[in-house]
């Protein structure tokens, strides 16, 4: 009868093997591929976040070329190092890791159907101030180039635009645009110009963070005007001196000279022995003011005390592409609050991939259903082991020993199968192929190599994780088998002691005393006869 029951248990054993292996594989995949922690662990293992700063970004900059989007003057190899420094300061590896892990914790549960939506938050706003500080450090390292840029390309043109072209002073003294530009530039010391540029950086940072609605920058020019006044007085004094010395004709008398004075033109002659001081005094008497006052009136007063760069001027200074990038970044940071949702992705394709989205949603539902029913496979496997134990065992010990042996042998066979499969069909040396031809850029090759490393690590982790689970089942079932066997041995010895104890009890001794003594070789045991 016992052998019939054991024959009937054979189909149950095969069914257990199927449900056990299927449940183990699905449970393993759910805990790895279906878990955000698996991807986060692989990224950390491959040191991806440090690799981005150490290898990828330098390669991208080498291939793209370090060129300014506008007329910004720093187009030197040193700018690459500056960009790398600012990038690492703004988005350090720790921030990249935190952002990626936050994204996977949203996306992976959505993909496997545990959630019906996701919202990834990228905290860019908190990184704007570190970025601004990093750029300011770069400015300090390129003070001369920045100074030339601020004075020659930004502030000086804005100031001279307020002045009449070729501003004319009395008696034919003319100041060209170049002369006015030089004077104004000289009135702007380097420290002052660098401070204005840093103010522009702060203005951009405030705009990006949403602290202000416009990129407006106010530049106070009071000190500049004061220094420019001194320089212009020296320049006009020299011009007037040159004009005086250029008058070669001698007037008959001082009266003739004075009668020829005209605010629009110089006199055609000068009295004999007339010096420059007398000449200037006469001219200033004709004007009714000193020459310094006339310079202030006709030139300096045209320069505003403060100049405002509005958003359009700053955008022009930054360049169209960079200005558009800043506007898009601000919209993402301020309006979208740094969030990317599943609805954003669905709306981005303008409903052009409706079929693909429907198929993706169906796949998510299937994955979720499978995950929800993995417990049923384990429950069925346990029921099958219980049934196998009752069919194949004679008592409680053997009813435990049989299912444990089935579990042990099944785990052992499959761990051997996995090991043999790995040896017979090893993972290819290359899974992610390198780009070729025109696409074979250094950055592209680096990305392919790192992706290949991550994929290899992931496959190794998947296979080894499955083997480890099987080994744990082997160890667990083996220890349990040893425990049951020890129980059987201890129980058998206990029974033997009980049997011996019964044979040595007082009642047995009394019976033996009443039994006649027999000759040697003729005795009989208690159970004889």
Buried (B, 14 or more C-beta within 10 A) or exposed (E): EEEEBBEEBEEBBEBBBBBBBBBBBBBBBBEBBBBBEBBBBBBEBBEBBBBBBEBBBBBBBEEEEBEEEBEBBBEEEEBBBBBBBBBBBBBBBEBBBEBBBBBBBBBBBBBBBBBEEBBBBBEBBEBBBBBBBBBBEBBEBBBEBBBBBBBBBBBBEBBBEEBEEEBEBBBEBEBEBEBBBBBBBBBBBBEBBBEBBBBBBBBBBBBBBBEEEEBBBEBEBEEBBEBBBEBBBEBBBEBBEEBBEEBEEEBEEBEBBBEBBEEEEBBEBBBEEBEEEBBBEBBBEBBEEBBBEBBBEBBBEBBBEEBEBEBEBBBEBBBEEBBEEBBEBBEBBBEBEBEBBBEEEEEEEEEEEEEEBEEEEEEBEEBBEBBEEBEEBBEBBBEBBEBBBEBBBEEEBBBBBBBBBBBBBBBBEBBEEBEEEBEEEEEEEEBBEBEEEEEEBBBBBBBBBBBBBBBBBBBBBBBEBBBEBBBEBBEBBBEBBEEBEEBBEEEEEEEEEEEEEEEEEEEEEEEEEEEEEEEEEEEEEEEEE
